[in-house]
Structures are given as structure tokens and as C-alpha cells.
């Protein structure tokens, strides 16, 4: 079967809730993927930053296969020998005292919302069921009903109400708007350090530091959604570090398992995460031995192979090279580390046609919010590989 055969099958039998490029990937290795017709591509999306360690990393693969041959699932009704080790290693790497593992990023966000609300009632003394959480316009934290309830993107919400109350949205990048929205019922402020799905929107320098200060002054938790920005993607282990901020609660996922398995986690200290009692929250698959073993290996690869440092160094170089490309279509190049957005002018005709042209030339990137091309290759990429794609990107960005 060739590409068109697979596309036809998907169109006939699949739900049409995605609009992918017409490339059918069959295998991958490192920064490269191959389609069913044998064509090779440089992956510049990294499964939305889930494969920071590169495709099919041998160390993570070995951990997966070794654990899969032993036991994959016990449920949390029993203990397993991998989860305690993951807890310990997460604490050592992240600096947070404890963690709560889940599966998808959206599940971890829901967990953080529940945790922040319980903290509001049990610690801050907010009247029962009156807790509020401040979020930012342009946010993307997932697609559950509660999460789309506070999205500012109407397309994500239109046909899915009624919505979950308790969320107030303010302008992203405006710390004083956060301060103005705080009430006695505010339990938490939840932000992405950089808004990825919104088009790689980088807030002003000092924004997160000021928000953290405002939260501390008002006895409000700061929750950082680092699902996409964390684990080295922006040139720091957590993107909040760019502003010298340690959030009260940090949410991670995606690259936590290197693309092999869905694993996410909520990180906090004991005085916050210790508020959960047995039975209040959980997941059949969260913290399973297979996921825990994979996550341990994936986190170890990030540290051992110095992927954070590589992201900072080569990400800066990548962005500088993109910014120097003369193109009548480019409005702005922005980002941090290996999370880069190239915003095109309105008259450029949308980002998708440029992504399709890049695909034809062997580079896989994806448009976001119509006018932004996102470049986010695996963090194992090297300078030689980057240099090889600049002429192609230059040609594509200068299409008629």
C-alpha cells in the first residue's frame, strides 16, 4: 500500500478531528522519519515535543522491552517496583518533593485543577465550591470539557457546552491583569511559560517573575503547564527557569516518556500534593510499571545526553539563522531553545502551503493558528543537520 491508499482508508474509516499533512510515516530514527513510499524526512515537530530524545531512542526502547517482558500493569491497588524509583528520580531531577503520575497531559492538568481547588478550600479557606482559577487568553491546556471551558478559542468550545465554571481569563503577558483579576476566592493562576499552540507566543521578560510575586503576595498558587515547554524544549529543564521562577505546581508530560508511552505528572511539594487522600483521585494506568520504567529511561536520556544544553545552544543558532532569511512573507521569528515560531504576514496565504512545500522538500513542520510555522525538532539534532535544511527553508519562505 502507498501513501494515497492509507490516506483513503483514514478518510473513509477515521473520525475527521485532525487535518494532517498527507505523509504516512512508517518508521523513525533520531531526527529522521520515513514514509510508506520510502521517502526520508527531517522531523521538525517532534510529535508536539513528545520526542525530545529523538525517535525510537535505543535506551528507552531497551527499558520498554525489558519491562514489557516482566509486567506492564498492576493498577494502583498494588505497588510495583518501578514507580518508587520514578518518584525518587523525579524529585532529584526536578527539585519538587513529590509527584503524582498520570497518562495524558490533559489528565495531569485536570489533576492540577483539582489539587489547586482542594488547596483553596483546605488551606486558604475559600468558601466551599467557590474557588476560582485565573488563566490566560490564548491558552491551550488540553481538550476535556473542563479545559475547553476556559479556552479563548471559540472553535474549541462552540458545540460542547455547558461549561465548567470557576475560571477567569486575562491577557497573556500582562502581569497586572492577573493582579486585577485576583479575588478572595482565587486559588491559583495557571499559565504556560510560552504558549505553544497559540503560535509560540513568548511573554515579556519578567512576566512570570512578576506573576509569581503577585501570587505570593495574595496567597495564590502558581501552576505552570510545562507539558510542551518542559524537559529541555526551551533550553532550560523547565521554561519557568528563564525568569528564575519555581512554580508551586508544575505539570509535565509529552517528552516524559520520549514518545514511547503516554506518561504525565504533577509535581509539587508535600504541603500541596499531600492534601490528596486515598480514593480522591487516581487512574487505572497512571503510575503503571511499564510507563514508569519508560519515563525513568527517558528522563535519564535528557540528563545524560545534555539535551537541555543542546537545545539552548542550537536553538539559539536555529532562531538566528531563521531571522536572517530575507523573505517578503515573514512577519516575525520568535521562541526559546528548540521551540520556534515563524509568523507569516496575513497576505502570505496561510502557513499550511509553506508546510506542504517543506514536506515536498523533506522537512516536516506544521502550521499553528493559520499563520505560524512551528519548528521544534528533537533535541538530539546536530549543527550539521540544521545547516543542511536552511537552504530549503530559505527557498520555501521565498515562494511566490
N, C-alpha and C positions, 0 to 999 in steps of 0.2 A: 504493500500500500504506500502511496506517496502523500505529499502534503495535502493536496486537494481532496483525496479520499478521506483523510482524517478530519479535515475541516468540514466536509459534508456530513460525516457521521455526527460530529459535535453539534452542528446546526440543526440536525434532524432530531436528535435524542436528548440534547442538553438544555437546561434552563438558560435563557439568554440574559443572565445577570452580569456578564462581563463582555467587553468589546476588545478582545486580544488582537495583537498583530497576527497575521496568518503565517506564523512559523510554528512548526510542530517539533518540539525538542525531544530527542531520543536519549541522549546521554550528555554527561558533562564531566569536566576535569579541571580543577583550579578555576581560572577565569574564563575558560572556554566551554561552549556548549555546541552540540552537533544536532542537526535536524534529521528527519527520516529520509531525506534525499542525500544525506552525506555532506551537507554544507556546514562549514565551521563559522562560529560567531564569537565575538568578544561580548561577554555578558556585562552590560553597564547598568544593570538594575539590581542584581544580587537578590532576586525574589523579594523585593522591597526591603533589603538589608537583612534578610534572614540567613544569607550565606556569606557573611563577612569572612569566614575562613576558607572560602572557595568551595566549589562543587566537589562532593564525594571526597572530602579530606580523609586520607588514609588512616590517621589516628582516630578520628571519630568513627569511621567505618569499622575499625577493629573493635572499638568499645561497643558499638551497636551489635555486631555479630557475636561477640563473646557473651554479652549479657543476654541476647535473644536465645542463645543455646541453653541458658540456665533457667531463667524465669523472667517473664515480661510484665506480669500484673498480679498484684496481691490485694488490691484495694487498700484503703486506709483502715480497714477493720483489723489489719495486722501490720506489723512493722516489716521493713525489708532492709537489707544490708547496704543499699546504695544511697538511700535518702539521707541518713545521718551524715554521711561523708559529704554529700552535696551541701547540706546545711552549713557544715563547718567550713568548707572551701568558699562558699558564697560569702560568709561572714568575713573571712580573711581577705578576700579579694575586694569586697565592696565597702567594708568598714561598718556595715549595719550589723546589729547584734543577732537578729533573727530574720527568717524569711518564711513565706507561705507559697508553695508551688502550685501552679495551675497548669492549664494546657495552652489555650489561645491567649493572645493579647487582650481581647475583649473581656474574657473571663477575669483576667487579672485587674483590668480597670473596674469591672463590677465589684470585685473583691475590695479594691481600694475605696470605692464609694461606700460600701457597707461598713468598712472599718472606720472611715472618717466620720460617718454618721454615728456609729456607736461611741466613738471617742467624744463627739459633741454632746451626747446625752450623759455618758458615764463620767466624763472628766470635766468638760466645760460647763455642763449644767444647762444646756439648751432644752427648752420645753419639749416634751416627747413628741416625735414625729413632725417637728418644725424646723429641723436642720436644713441649712442652705449650703450649697457649694457654688463658688464662683469659677467660671470657666472663661475661655477666650473665643471671640469671633474667629471663624476660620479653622476651628479645632477639628481634629479627626482622632477619635479615641476608639473607634470600632463601630459595629452596626447592630447592636442589640437595641431593643425598644428604649430602654433607659438611656443608652448612649446617644442614639439619634434624637432623643428628646431635647438635648441641649446642643445639637448641631445648628450652625447658622446657614447650612446649605439646604435650601428648601427641597431640592431634588431628593435628598436622602430621607426626607420626612413626609412628603406630600400625602401619601396614601397609607400611612402607618400609625396614625393617632388612634385613640387618645394617648397622650404622652405622660411620662413620669414627671411630677412636679419637683421643685426644690433646687432648681438650677438657675443661676443668673449669669448671663454672658456679657462681657465687656470687650472693648477694643484690645486686640493683641498688641503688645509692645508699649502699652500705656499703663505704667505702674500706678499713677494717680487715679486712673479709672477703677483699678482694683480697690484702692483705699476708699474711694467714694461709695463703692458698692457694698462694703462690709457693714453688717448689722449685728446686733447681739446674737442672732441666730446663725451666723456664718460659722460653719465647722471647718471648712477647708477651701483652698484655692488650688485648682488643678490645671496645670499648663504643660504644653510641650516646649522644651527649651528651644527647639527650632521646629516650625510647623512643616512637616514633610509633605503631606498630602495636599496642603494648601498651595504648594508650589515652591517649597524650600524657602520659607519666609523666616528670615533671621531678625530677631528683635534688636533694638538698640543696645549697645554695650551698657552694662549696668542695670538693665531691666530686671533680670532675675534677682540680682542682689538687692535691689530696692523692694521688689515684691516680697522677698524673704524677710526683710526688715519690717515691712508693713504687717506681715503675718505674725511675726514675733511680738510686735507692739500690741496687737489686737487679740492675742491668744487664739490664733487660727493656724491650722496645719497647712503646710505647703506640700502638695503632691506633684511629683514630676513624672510625667509619662515619658519614659526613656525607651519605649518599646522599639522605636526605629532609630532614635538618636544615640542610644546607649551602646555599651560594649565595643567602643572604639570607633564607631562610624564617623564621628566628627573630629577625631584627632585627640580626644580625651576619652577615658574609660566611660565617664558619664558626661554628657554635654553640659550639665549644670556647672561642671568644674571650670568652664570658660569664664564664668562670672564669680568663681570662688564660693559657690553655693552648695550646701548639703541639704537636700530636701528632707522633710520629716518622713515622707513615704516616697519611695521610688519604685516604679513599675518597669519591669524588663520582660522581654520575650524575644521573638524572632531569632536573632543570632545566638541566643542562649543555647540552642541545640544544633547550630550550624547547618540548618536546613534538613536534618535527618528526621526530625520528630517535633511535634508541637509541644513546646515547654515554655512556660512563662512563670513569673514570680513577683510577689510583692515583698519589698524589703523595708524594714523599719527597725526601731529599737524595741526592747521588751515592754517599755511602758505604753507603747501603742499597740503593737501586734499581740501582746499578751492579753489584750482585752477580749479576744475571741475565746469562747468556751466550747468544749467538745459538743459537736452536733449543730452549732450555729452556722457553720459554713464548711463546705467541702466539695469534693469532686471524686467520682469513681476512679478516674485516670490520673488526677493530679498527684504528683509525687510517686508515680509508679517506678519500679526499679529500672525498667528499660529507659524511660525518659531521664531518670536521674543519672544513670551511667553515661548516657549520651551527653547530657548537659555538663557533667564533670569533665569529660574529654574536650568538649567544645570550648569551655571556659579556659581550660589549660592551654589549648592551642593559641588563644588570643594572647595569653601572657607569655608563653614560651617563644612564640614566633614574633613577638614585639609588633603585633598588628596595630596597636594604638599608635605607636611611634611612626609606623609606615604610613598610616592614614594621615597623620598630621603633616609629615614631610611631603609625601607625594600628592596629597590632596591640595596642599598649597600650590604646588607646582602645576597640577592639573588646572586649577582655577586660574592661575596666572596665564597659562597658555591659552585657555578659552577666552579670557578677557582681551587678549591681543589679536584675536581673529577679527579682521575687518569684515563686517557684514552689515548690509543695509537692513537686515531683519532683526538684529539683536538689540533688545532694549536694555537688558542688564544681566550680568553674571553674578550669582551670589551663592553663599554656602559656607560650610566649615568642614575641614577634613575631606572625606570622600562622600559627602552629601552635597551635591552641587545642582543648582537650577539655572538653566539658561532661559530667561524670559524673552519671548519674541514680541515684536510690535503687533498691534491689532491687525495692521494691513498685511502681515506676513502670511495670512491664510491658515492660521492654526498650526499647532505643533505636531499634529499627527502625520501630516505629509512629510515632515522632516524626519520623523521616526521611521516611517516606511522607507524613505530614501536611505537612511542609515542601515536599516535591515538589509536592503538590497546590496549594500557595500560591506556587510559582515559585522555590523555593530548593533547590538540590541539595547535600545533605550526606550523609554515610554513617556508619553505626554501626560501631564497632570494639569487639571483645570484649564484645558484647551490651549493655553498659550505658553506653557513651560515645558521644556525638555529636562527630565531629571537624569543626571549622570551619577551613578552610585555603584561602581564596580566592586567586586570582592576586594578585601583589604590586603590580600596576598599579591596583588598586581605589582609589577615592577616598572621601573622607568622606561626600559626599552619597549615594553608593550605599550605603555602610554604614548611614547613618541611615535609609534607606528600608526596610531589612529588619528593623530592631529591633522594630517593632510586630508583624510577622509572627512572629518568633521568640518574642516575649513571649506571643502568643496560643497558639502551639503548645505551649510549655512549661507552659502552664496548662490543657491539655486534661484532661478527666476521666480 
